[in-house]
Amino acid sequence: MTDLISDHQQAFVKYLSGSKPQSTRNNPLLFGHLWPTLFPFGVGMMENQEIDSFGDSPFRKVDLEVHVAHLLDSGKDRRFQKHTSFIFVMGNLLQPRKAVFGAQLSVKRSWFPRVHELFYQIESETITTYQAKLKKNPFAKAETQGEKAVAELLKYVDYISDKIPGSIGEVKDRQQEMFSVSNCEGLPHVFMTLNTADTKNLIAQVLAGRDIDLDKLFHDMKPNAESSERAQFIALNPVAGAEFFHLSVWVLIEILLASGKTSPDIL
């Protein structure tokens, strides 16, 4: 595996890889191995529980998502924001955790007696064998009494996931919310599409770490030179693009629509 420095014109650090998978939980050294340029001194990695061994130390446990958000918002060099893989790898780690640890099973109250009856007809070995059968053939029919109980039980149980950004569950929640508002308040009279155009706005460039002199911005400019440079700054810092979108939506809702209840976190 390799860890690229934010400036692509510089050299990169090459790190040896192996065929043995590494655990992503309770393994803070893994992050140091993945990104040696982000943690050059081998400290500050996420989920480091060894620091609690100092007894009365003032340190406390920090959630992984909170720690990642802090790293993306810290440092003058913006090395975490500009890194080519950090934000995507950590996003892929956080999303499955939310899906697994926030998942719940729900059953209608009227179905409790039947679910209770089916539940005691199922053994752990039946679940394992039936699961293996479905992996080979998703359309396989239940044969034994236990497998038939499992198949019937699935009809009564619904899977409820936590609110994960971008997930199907969140989309359904937003749809239900829109339907509820329309039923109560009626259909909206105004529809509006917001296009933030981060590559054409100077505020987005400042959030991306660019030092802009407005007095010299248009001096000796070649055709399309400025637009290309702005696109590069945003492409190298997707966090700045997200911050600019958040700021644009806040300005629209709180100032243009005169809500005035909150303030953006990035200011």
PyMOL commands that set and color helices and strands:
alter all, ss='L'
color gray80, all
select helices_A, chain A and resi 29-34+50-54+64-72+79-82+86-101+109-119+124-136+145-156+168-185+198-200+202-207+225-236+238-256
alter helices_A, ss='H'
color red, helices_A
select strands_A, chain A and resi 2-3+13-14+104-106+158-160
alter strands_A, ss='S'
color yellow, strands_A
deselect
rebuild
show_as cartoon
